[in-house]
């Protein structure tokens, strides 16, 4: 097994997790940025948001595409007649920090530090409704400046893992061949199969240190191609032959 030049990571339940999630908290944080006369009350905004995001969830899940969260926010506030005093590029971040405050997965900070020290590049390939800009800013707050070169988010590309085109885009942005990359994630179908479709070496990260509802989808997963299954980030570091 060749030591990688770069490792791509999933985000949720791989690099970070959110102990608490609340859309209402996110909308409340944005509501504080309203300016001028509003076209509705906060309660009316929440009702409108429930309908919009219900429709978005149905469309996204039916077609297995991701609709950018920024577009949903723009529809919500503009149709409600609510003007905010922050630019669109900052709205995602305000919402994200309030609705889904993230903390690192156990051992993730030390693992990223190990990769930094040993010259192994790092980037992200994630199924997500938030944009590269918002996600990269949140990751930088947690792991430090330069921890990740870029984020390939399905919100910016429409298609979701295991679509190999996301991994193809990651390889082109990194400027490496498939044999020079690994991909680590917690969902077998999305992460292991997606990476394999692009001939990237897959690492399935399954830990019980943090509750992860998606691990049930991995039950019984086996493959007829090489991949690694790890339960902690120390195991990833041991896999890397320097």
ZAMARGU-4260 file (C-alpha; in steps of 0.2 Angstrom, whole numbers, plus 5000, padded with zeros to 4 digits):
<rodrens>
0) 5000/5000/5000 | 5008/5016/4994 | 5009/5031/5006 | 4998/5044/4999 | 5003/5062/4993
5) 4985/5068/4998 | 4971/5062/5009 | 4953/5067/5005 | 4941/5067/5020 | 4923/5067/5023
10) 4917/5080/5036 | 4902/5074/5046 | 4906/5061/5059 | 4923/5060/5051 | 4932/5076/5054
15) 4919/5084/5065 | 4902/5082/5073 | 4888/5093/5080 | 4882/5088/5097 | 4867/5099/5095
20) 4858/5104/5079 | 4844/5117/5078 | 4838/5125/5062 | 4828/5138/5073 | 4844/5143/5081
25) 4852/5147/5064 | 4837/5157/5058 | 4837/5166/5075 | 4855/5171/5072 | 4851/5178/5055
30) 4835/5187/5061 | 4847/5197/5072 | 4854/5204/5056 | 4838/5211/5049 | 4837/5229/5044
35) 4823/5241/5040 | 4805/5236/5040 | 4802/5217/5039 | 4789/5208/5029 | 4785/5196/5042
40) 4787/5191/5060 | 4800/5178/5066 | 4786/5165/5069 | 4780/5168/5051 | 4798/5166/5045
45) 4800/5149/5053 | 4783/5143/5046 | 4789/5148/5029 | 4806/5140/5032 | 4798/5124/5036
50) 4789/5123/5020 | 4804/5128/5009 | 4816/5116/5017 | 4803/5102/5017 | 4801/5104/4998
55) 4820/5105/4996 | 4822/5089/5006 | 4810/5080/4995 | 4818/5086/4979 | 4836/5082/4985
60) 4832/5065/4991 | 4821/5060/4976 | 4835/5065/4964 | 4850/5062/4975 | 4856/5080/4971
65) 4860/5093/4984 | 4852/5110/4982 | 4864/5124/4989 | 4859/5130/5006 | 4863/5148/5001
70) 4850/5147/4987 | 4837/5141/5000 | 4841/5155/5012 | 4840/5168/4998 | 4822/5161/4993
75) 4817/5161/5011 | 4822/5179/5016 | 4819/5188/4999 | 4801/5180/4998 | 4797/5185/5016
80) 4803/5203/5013 | 4817/5202/5026 | 4832/5212/5022 | 4849/5207/5031 | 4864/5218/5034
85) 4876/5204/5029 | 4881/5199/5012 | 4875/5182/5005 | 4892/5174/5007 | 4892/5177/5026
90) 4874/5171/5029 | 4879/5153/5027 | 4892/5154/5041 | 4881/5164/5053 | 4868/5150/5051
95) 4880/5136/5052 | 4889/5141/5068 | 4872/5144/5076 | 4862/5129/5070 | 4876/5116/5069
100) 4891/5121/5080 | 4905/5108/5076 | 4918/5101/5086 | 4932/5089/5081 | 4930/5070/5081
105) 4940/5062/5094 | 4959/5061/5089 | 4955/5072/5073 | 4966/5087/5078 | 4981/5076/5082
110) 4979/5066/5066 | 4978/5082/5055 | 4994/5088/5065 | 5003/5072/5061 | 4999/5073/5042
115) 5005/5091/5042 | 5021/5087/5051 | 5024/5073/5038 | 5020/5083/5023 | 5004/5074/5018
120) 4992/5085/5010 | 4974/5086/5015 | 4957/5091/5007 | 4939/5087/5009 | 4926/5078/4998
125) 4909/5079/5006 | 4890/5077/5003 | 4884/5094/5010 | 4872/5108/5007 | 4884/5121/5013
130) 4897/5128/5001 | 4915/5126/5000 | 4918/5144/5007 | 4907/5141/5023 | 4914/5124/5026
135) 4932/5129/5024 | 4930/5143/5036 | 4922/5132/5049 | 4936/5119/5047 | 4949/5133/5048
140) 4941/5138/5065 | 4943/5121/5072 | 4959/5114/5064 | 4969/5130/5060 | 4974/5140/5045
145) 4980/5129/5030 | 4973/5113/5038 | 4964/5109/5021 | 4968/5115/5004 | 4950/5114/4997
150) 4933/5107/5000 | 4923/5098/4986 | 4905/5100/4992 | 4891/5093/4983 | 4882/5109/4986
155) 4893/5117/4973 | 4893/5102/4961 | 4875/5096/4963 | 4879/5078/4962 | 4882/5067/4978
160) 4895/5054/4983 | 4897/5040/4977 | 4896/5050/4960 | 4914/5048/4954 | 4914/5065/4947
165) 4916/5073/4964 | 4932/5063/4966 | 4938/5067/4949 | 4936/5085/4953 | 4946/5083/4969
170) 4960/5075/4959 | 4961/5088/4946 | 4961/5102/4960 | 4975/5093/4969 | 4984/5089/4953
175) 4988/5071/4957 | 4984/5054/4950 | 4971/5042/4958 | 4986/5031/4965 | 4993/5046/4975
180) 4977/5049/4985 | 4967/5041/4999 | 4949/5045/5004 | 4943/5043/5022 | 4924/5043/5027
185) 4911/5035/5038 | 4898/5029/5025 | 4903/5013/5015 | 4892/5017/5000 | 4896/5035/4998
190) 4914/5035/5003 | 4922/5018/5000 | 4912/5015/4984 | 4914/5033/4978 | 4933/5033/4980
195) 4934/5015/4972 | 4925/5021/4957 | 4939/5034/4954 | 4953/5021/4959 | 4957/5031/4975
200) 4961/5020/4990 | 4947/5020/5002 | 4947/5020/5021 | 4931/5017/5030 | 4931/5026/5047
205) 4919/5018/5060 | 4920/5024/5078 | 4909/5021/5092 | 4916/5036/5102 | 4903/5047/5095
210) 4885/5042/5091 | 4883/5041/5072 | 4866/5036/5065 | 4874/5033/5048 | 4885/5018/5053
215) 4869/5006/5052 | 4870/5008/5033 | 4888/5000/5034 | 4882/4984/5042 | 4888/4969/5033
220) 4898/4979/5020 | 4911/4969/5011 | 4920/4973/4995 | 4930/4963/4982 | 4943/4976/4981
225) 4956/4983/4994 | 4951/4995/5007 | 4955/4998/5025 | 4943/4999/5040 | 4948/5009/5055
230) 4940/5013/5071 | 4951/5028/5077 | 4963/5041/5069 | 4978/5033/5077 | 4975/5018/5066
235) 4976/5029/5050 | 4993/5036/5056 | 4999/5019/5058 | 4994/5014/5041 | 5005/5028/5033
240) 5022/5022/5030 | 5034/5036/5030
</rodrens>
